[in-house]
Amino acid sequence: MTDRVPPAVERLLPSDEARDLLALVQDIARREIAPAAAEEEAAGRFPRALFTLLSESGLLGLPYPAAYGGGDQPYEVYLQVLEELAAARLTVGLGVSVHTLATYALATHGTEEQRSARLPAMLGGGLLGAYCLSEPTSGSDAAALRTRAVRDGDGWIIDGTKAWTTHGGIADFYTVMARTGGEGARGITAFLVPGDTEGLSAAPPEKKMGLNGSPTAQVHFDGVRIPDALRIGDEGEGFAIALAALDSGRLGIAACAVGVARAALEEAVAYATTRRQFGRPIADFQGLRFLLADMATRVESGRALYLAAARLRDAGRPFVRQAAMAKLHCTDAAMQVTTDAVQVLGGYGYTADFPVERYLREAKVLQIVEGTNQIQRMVIARHLLGPETR
């Protein structure tokens, strides 16, 4: 890795508080996250102590109300925090995004009693969350899930298996979508399941091509009994809650993608300005200059798109289409920028001595998680053209 200091990102932030928050995050990223990122990703180590620090610093509850221990920050600010964290290490940025996703159901659809009792610990008490929707046989077709919750006296018994669960096996709580009624979306209900509940277990983490520090695992529910007080929202409302959570979560993925792309761009620029060939820096060659210009444009346009969607959300206006566009564009841009960064570094880019090969491997998963980019295109097309004819 080169020692060149990249130019600061020019941000238009809504308040002095937001500027101070971004400065804090940048300091944590520089001192606590980035130095160990390559080593810990290579070793597949999840930085749990770092997440405790983030919780103590108020960074695990930024978009939620201060009354419950949150940061009361608009999404416009929260997403820029995610970008900074992901630029330092995607495992951290994505982990914060997933925790926010897992907290969404209780924060927005829980009763006052549920929120008062549980949200403070989830937002600032050192807990880590996971989100359980996908299953081995229902990925993009999430409404076909088979995990079932059956009433048992004053509680529920949950049986089934969830797949592709980020933080599976290490989370302190799981937001779980389970079938309580008939087939289809209307038969699904949301539950909050503590991580130490009897009958809950996780398979060994998946062996992935990247993002190795972030555990992804199947989670098994074998006669898991929870009280009705841990049901979130009404029976049959779970799928609507899940989709609303994903609309916001996709903005988190978009911001993380811009962070990874930005990190790759900064590495490529630093290398191009120090590497010499034919007696001059390779940054002098027009072909490379144009490539870097295109990379920079993709990063800037991605940031502008996710911020535009966030500002709609903050204003209480519809943002589903814009969230899908942001997720689609930013993750595709991250894939292209990281690929180009490897090309800029040539043979060195293909080695683990420089981080761009890791960025390339990590960017790929962002085109898949929280709705593949093909699903995002379907969402966008339906907003443009209406539903498909049968």
Disulfide bonds with the S-S distance in Angstrom:
none
